[in-house]
């Protein structure tokens, strides 16, 4: 009698456990749940890309400072690593005669 009660209880517990697992998996596969999971992954990827961009920017500023120091250029004191620095175009000396490669032909 105790054996039957034990196996009945064990079977009922296994059935409840399996039903719970299946219901959880079915809830994860609904369109709303899949859309939420995709949105969360997209947000996480966006944060990782932003972190990568900030790391690249910090490395770029560090290397730019190293190059500026090696070349004897002034390094701007107030620079914000969040915002890109303004670029200055190098002024080329004006020559009276400019070279046009199409004039030779």
SVG drawing of the C-alpha trace seen along z (x, -y; Angstrom):
<svg xmlns="http://www.w3.org/2000/svg" viewBox="-2 -84 60 86">
<polyline fill="none" stroke="black" stroke-width="0.4" points="0.0,0.0 2.8,-2.4 4.5,-1.6 1.5,-2.6 1.1,-5.8 4.8,-6.6 4.6,-6.0 1.3,-7.9 2.8,-10.9 6.0,-10.7 4.0,-10.6 1.8,-13.5 4.9,-15.6 6.6,-14.8 3.4,-15.7 3.1,-19.1 6.8,-19.8 6.5,-18.9 3.3,-20.9 4.9,-24.0 8.0,-23.7 5.9,-23.4 3.7,-26.4 6.8,-28.6 8.3,-27.6 5.0,-28.4 4.8,-31.8 8.4,-32.5 7.4,-31.7 4.4,-34.0 4.8,-36.9 4.7,-39.5 7.4,-37.8 9.6,-37.3 9.2,-41.0 10.1,-42.0 13.2,-39.8 14.2,-41.3 13.8,-44.8 15.8,-44.0 18.6,-42.5 18.6,-45.6 18.8,-48.0 21.7,-45.9 23.5,-45.9 23.0,-49.7 24.6,-50.2 27.5,-48.0 28.0,-49.9 27.9,-53.2 30.5,-51.9 32.7,-50.8 32.4,-54.2 33.4,-55.9 36.4,-53.6 37.5,-54.3 37.0,-58.1 39.1,-57.9 41.8,-56.0 41.8,-58.4 42.1,-61.4 44.9,-59.7 46.8,-58.9 46.1,-62.4 47.7,-63.9 50.7,-61.6 51.2,-62.6 50.7,-66.3 53.3,-66.0 55.7,-64.2 55.3,-66.9 55.4,-69.8 51.8,-70.9 49.5,-72.5 47.0,-70.2 43.6,-71.8 43.1,-72.0 39.3,-71.8 38.1,-68.9 35.0,-66.9 35.4,-63.1 31.6,-62.9 31.7,-65.5 33.9,-65.4 36.5,-68.1 36.2,-70.6 38.5,-70.0 40.6,-72.7 41.6,-72.5 45.3,-73.0 45.8,-76.2 47.6,-75.4 49.8,-78.2 48.3,-79.9 50.3,-79.4 49.8,-81.6 49.9,-78.6 47.9,-75.6 48.5,-72.3 45.7,-70.8 46.4,-67.3 43.8,-67.7 45.7,-70.7 48.5,-68.4 46.3,-66.4"/>
</svg>
